């Protein structure tokens, strides 16, 4: 199976009509742009535009000189053989090849020339005959969205997904050049939020010397970028929205600088230098008096002061009532190891609840303040991060709905229900379900029916949230394969939290 095309950090250089119908001029543009791209060490693609003018322009308008675009297209026309030669030059200079077709015949030519990617211009994004043709040729597709209404983009995304096209969207403003106050860069974020999982980029027409806009777009989540390119010569004057190689060099440098500043998408461990700086400024927890091993340490028995000792307990980790792991002299630092080994059930539940709340926040899932939470721990709380799940019951009548959350690398043991029929729908993360010995790897949006008396278990690698819709849930309707679980009554393997928000209001204090 062919690997899907990767859109991340792809830079598209649109030649458009900047070749001016001059193949030698086009060659020079490609070579100089490729040189800048390669020096920057980024992945670049040279983009052409194909129009079959004999059919693209209505016969009654072909000779009109008062229509700007008809005049331009006619005066800057290159032959297909010339385009073939330019594509080969692009490839030989380390660039991918792309093309924007404006008619169905051009799509066939793109395939015949074996160009790598098809680009859809904003003006063609709602051209259904053209989109249908493009969807059938099994090439990666990038679509600009300038001027489209949200419902038009909805149709486009839906169509391409149903046709299983590997595609990306581009935020774009079709004003040439685009003033800074009309760039609408927040649309990058909006497209990413509305069409989750679809790569989103930015096709730009701002002033050539503007290097801050690409940095903002990158920070908002744009993954690929497009820029018109060309050359100023004595013979040809470049337009106000296309970059020269020198301007392109600064533009790419700005992106690389922004990427370095943005950093990873997920929360990353602090580097050693940062950790040391913070440790040097932290307060440690120290004994006010001599403490015997096993003695409970209260607020009155501790003082906080810098510097934090290596292996010592920080002020943030101290919990009143913690048991001393050894004898401590007055003014000695408490060991950080005391904290982990002395966590009680209540403290472990709090940590689980905090992590679950973070996962729900990340997924954009709101939970009612009075929601009741059930922590399933089939082998006890201390093995919860290995086996278990957190279950939020939304409703349980003739029908039932629950949210089920699993932490990273967590498993749920093999079991079945005699009465309940349930359907799982994955909302976020990854999930593998084994049902009657058959494995089902689920992606967000996937559903799976589990009928009564069907053995099933599930696990996740990165953590997941899924919805369980079922017939009425009965408390004694879960039957486990492992006899050790089967021997437990329900209360032994469940911890309940009656009110979601009240719990956090109480527990946030020491």
Secondary structure, DSSP 8 states (H G I E B T S, - for coil): -------TTEEEEE-TTTTTT-HHHHHHHHHHHHHHHHHHT-EEEEEEEE--HHHHS-GGGTT-SSSHHHHHHHHT---HHHHHHHHHHHHHTT-EEEEEESSHHHHHHHHHHT-SEEEE-GGGTT-HHHHHHHHTS--EEEEE-TT--HHHHHHHHHHHHHTT--EEEEEE---SSB-GGG--THHHHHHHHHSTTSEEEEE--B-TT--HHHHHHHHTT--EEEEEE----SS----TTEE-HHHHHHHHHHHHHHHHHH--SS-----HHHHHHHHHH--EEEESS-B-TT-EE-GGGEEEESS--TTB-BGGG--TTEE-SS-B-TT-B-BTHHHHHT--HHHHHHHHHHHHHHHHHHHT----TT--EEEE-TT-GGGTTTB-EEEEEEEESSEEEEEEEE-TT-EEEEEE-SS--EEEEEEEE-EEEEETTEEEEE-TT-EEEE-TT--EEEE-SS-EEEEEEEE---TT--EESSHHHHTS-GGGGEEEES-HHHHHHHHT--
